[in-house]
Amino acid sequence: MEAEDNMMSNTLRKTLLVLNCIILAIGNCGGPIIMRLYFVKGGNRIWLSSFTQTAGWPIIFIPLLISYFHRRKTQVPPNTTNLILMKYPVFIATAVIGLLTGLDDYFYAYGVARLPVSTSSIIIASQLAFTAFFAFLLVKQKFTAYSVNAVVLLTAGAGVLALHASSDRPKGESSKLYVLGFLMTLAAAALYGLILPMVELMYMKAKQAITYNLVLEIQLVMCFFATLFCTVGMLINHDFQAIPREARAYELGETKYYVVIVWSAVIWQCFFLGAIGVIYCASSLVSGIMIAVLLPVTEILAVIFFHEKFQAEKGVALVLSLWGFVSYFYGEIKRNETKDDQSKDQKSQSQATEMTPIAVP
């Protein structure tokens, strides 16, 4: 009976993993495409575009409520299930990270407004290098030959694009705005590279069990405060008054303008939910691999939908980025294997010590 339960549990976990991988793929590839569509067809409100990246946070209430009623039904003794698991210190830390996420959303939206998707996606790939650096500072993540190699390759990839920055500048855009978009996208990669280790540090310092339900709550609070940050930016920039005018002048029509805005929020939330689900069902390593594998897909979609040029330097930068990803993740796999081997050896030694007979004097 126990074996059957384990089999069912494994089957359910694998099914959830596949489902979350699909959701992550939709968000990771669709988010940049639909955001670029907004700008290409006449949209120019960067704060509004930042807002849509996390405005879909109420969707997280659906899995949270399902989980709550399931826990309430199966909890022993009954009627002892807490509706909210997050404690106050975790809430404060999450709120701060959420505000930083809102700033990161603005940087990224500014970059997408100025750069082709095929360019911005490769620059964002340098996030891994920043993550490795900040993880070393915050959570004492050790550098390995593989991670150093990855940092060098990703930096080289961004450098190749920087040297040929003017070759894919959109028509009618000044060199100054293009360079600013490049720098803002790089800043978005750097800031998100800081945010991920901050989340990991919060998990380490949290004085409570980190469950999938708590992770969902953390994601909801982060997205709420990120959206709040962008809402303030929209108010200062008078975006709410400008939205009706922009919708009437939108190339695809007023109705499709609002459809693009709503779907942008939904698709970006798919990215967050998918990433959380993959980490829960497998690991952060698998989540990172998925995002890396989807990078060429985003490039291809940008070329198909927006007819973006894919020059030789973009090909070189893409190869360098993928090489850096492979190097980093191979190093992580080797490190995890070494940890597993060490834990097995320690367990074997412990068992051998327990089985050693005690000599009777």
Disulfide bonds with the S-S distance in Angstrom:
none
